[in-house]
Amino acid sequence: MISILPTFAVENGKIKDGEILSLADCVGIAINNSPIIKKYEYNLQVAKSNVGIAKSAYFPTLGAGVGIYQEYNSNKFSDNTSSARELPSAGVYLQQLIWDFGKTNSLIKMERFYKLAAEYEFMDSICNTIYNVKMKYFNVLNTKAILEVEKTNELLNEKNVERTKQLYESGQKNQIDYIDAKVFLSDAKMRVSDAENKYDIALADLTNAMYSAYAPDFEVEKLYTFNFNDTFIPDYIKGDLPDKNIKNVALKTKVEMNEESQLKILPFNLKEAYDLAFRNSPDLWVLETTVNAMKQALIYAKRQYYPVITGNVGYNYLNAREYSNHDFNMYIDMTASLNIKQLKHEIDKAQANVNLAENDVYEFKQNLYFEVKRCFLNVDKNEDQIYIAKQQAQEALEDFNLANRRYEEGKTDYIALQQARKNYNDAKLLYVRMLYEYNLSLADLEIAMHYHLDDLHAQAEHALHYHYSEILDKLESAIHCDHREEEESEHPYKEGKENDL
């Protein structure tokens, strides 16, 4: 079994030239570099600030001002017909909200719910980043396996060209067999070129998912659920391979013949999967907290006409040339205003927003139910089809070995030989595709349920240079990364099924 637990081989999110990265390494790099996670982290900071702004209504307001006081007098009873003077003035005051009958309290609660939603979105961005990296990582393994199959096919066709040339020159076969062999070899070379290109693109997509532009060349480790090795080698070319290992000409790696991919035992059944999904989904949490926030907004709207009681303490100074005025004041003020039509429509709007938010929750729960069911059934289907595809590849290999021997003995024609070779190659590609789809279906089920079967969030905690340990602990607890091994032992789902693929 190949471990995919965090190895911390990559330091500071930097990829070294020629490095072999595990899935955990790729996840750590992506989380460290992701601008999407940073965006939701900044949104969380904004939400925290909004809570503080809402609370500030309960804090006193300090004000001060200076100015020029202009005075104009007609002075009708004086010798002068009029007089004007400019007098300097200054003042300070302290204003405190005493009570507004719960309006500010509703606003604070609303902002707290929005902050909670921002936390859930931040958590969800981590899960989505892991999911995106997994999908790209699986595609690298898929294209790498396809390239291995196509290289074997190329080698098979090269050997066939050599053989048919000798048989043609000795008069045992027709020239058309030799020409067809060269045509099939050209097609095999084209398929290898196409497979190499898709493998390079898959690596580029994975690099993009890690947000690591200008990264040097690297390779990835295999997973125990996707550990494909081309062990379906015809007798015809086994002598060209060293020892018991298969040499991959394109990737220059050796893989052991006895290594096999394995199924992942799910620690839950379908009914438990529904419950876990409804309990774990950050998207559902966001919608539910939005409902609570909208309810607080409705309460706030209904209290708009309630009076506001404030207290003021102030001091004013006025310099009036011959004498100065000093004014100390303290008072309590209660104000209220009401526009009945405006209030009615604001309440109606707030109620409609509550209804919309509740409808979004209902719609999401419906979609989540069927999404979990679809993903779970796909995992089941792919598990069954992997065994079928593997058996088909083995049977196609035996059929090709038989057809190849019969061709050499002159008991069958070249068309039957090439059909057997095509069936053999297609069967191996089908097996690779089923391994790929199986791993994709596991990732789809994980993201639908937000129940991660691999503890990759431990890597996230080390990768985040902005630390939210409380949120990460909440994420770990919610998606059951902790005690995963105990859960698997307690839920031996599909216990009777074979483990090797």
Sequence and secondary structure as in RCSB ss.txt:
>XXXX:A:sequence
MISILPTFAVENGKIKDGEILSLADCVGIAINNSPIIKKYEYNLQVAKSNVGIAKSAYFPTLGAGVGIYQEYNSN
KFSDNTSSARELPSAGVYLQQLIWDFGKTNSLIKMERFYKLAAEYEFMDSICNTIYNVKMKYFNVLNTKAILEVE
KTNELLNEKNVERTKQLYESGQKNQIDYIDAKVFLSDAKMRVSDAENKYDIALADLTNAMYSAYAPDFEVEKLYT
FNFNDTFIPDYIKGDLPDKNIKNVALKTKVEMNEESQLKILPFNLKEAYDLAFRNSPDLWVLETTVNAMKQALIY
AKRQYYPVITGNVGYNYLNAREYSNHDFNMYIDMTASLNIKQLKHEIDKAQANVNLAENDVYEFKQNLYFEVKRC
FLNVDKNEDQIYIAKQQAQEALEDFNLANRRYEEGKTDYIALQQARKNYNDAKLLYVRMLYEYNLSLADLEIAMH
YHLDDLHAQAEHALHYHYSEILDKLESAIHCDHREEEESEHPYKEGKENDL
>XXXX:A:secstr
    S    SSTT   TTEEE HHHHHHHHHHH HHHHHHHHHHHHHHHHHHHHHGGGS EEEEEEEEEEEEE  
TTSSSS EEEEEEEEEEEEEEEEE TTHHHHHHHHHHHHHHHHHHHHHHHHHHHHHHHHHHHHHHHHHHHHHHHH
HHHHHHHHHHHHHHHHHHHTTSS HHHHHHHHHHHHHHHHHHHHHHHHHHHHHHHHHHHTT TT   EEE  BTT
B        HHHHTTS TTSEEETTTTEEE TT   B    SS HHHHHHHHHHH HHHHHHHHHHHHHHHHHHH
HHTTTS EEEEEEEEEEEEETTEEEEEEEEEEEEE    HHHHHHHHHHHHHHHHHHHHHHHHHHHHHHHHHHHH
HHHHHHHHHHHHHHHHHHHHHHHHHHHHHHHHHTTSS HHHHHHHHHHHHHHHHHHHHHHHHHHHHHHHHHHHHT
  SS  HHHHHHH SS  HHHHHHHHHHTT TTHHHHHHH  TTTTS SB 
